[in-house]
Amino acid sequence: MRCALTMTGVVLALFAREAAAADAAQLTRGWSTLRVMDCARCHGRDYEGWTAPSLIAAVRDGPRERFERYVLDGDSVRGMPAYRSQAVVVDNLDAMYAYLIARAKGELGRGNPAAAPDAKPAAPPAEMPVAPPAEMPAAPPR
């Protein structure tokens, strides 16, 4: 009986490790797809918004169906292209969503998930103090 329980524990531990590796691979695929499709061009380097809205906030605040609709069908009024014809996007839509939702939940930091597997999520940038403007030097006499 004790041997059976130990064996069950070993099998469960191996399954958990394989599942974690699969999750890590999916997160990396999601990040890679976002990079390959150059989503940062509009949504910002870390997908937190730039000329287009934050993808992190979009998955945190909206349903999955909305994410899929905007990615696959686009929004021409706002300048978002449709990616339904791009096999790399369609094939990796779940991975892209998994990466963004992990970021939104604070489970994952910025950047490539494979680069630092033990890294903690990145802290938000500290507010930079604003220095008063320097006086302009007087123009030299003519």
Secondary structure by P-SEA (a helix, b strand, c coil): caaaaaaaaaaaaaaaaaaaaaaaaaaaaaaaaaaaacccccccccccccccccaaaaaacccaaaaaaaaacccccccbbbccccaaaaacaaaaaaaaaaaaacccccccccccccccccccccbbbbcccccccccccc
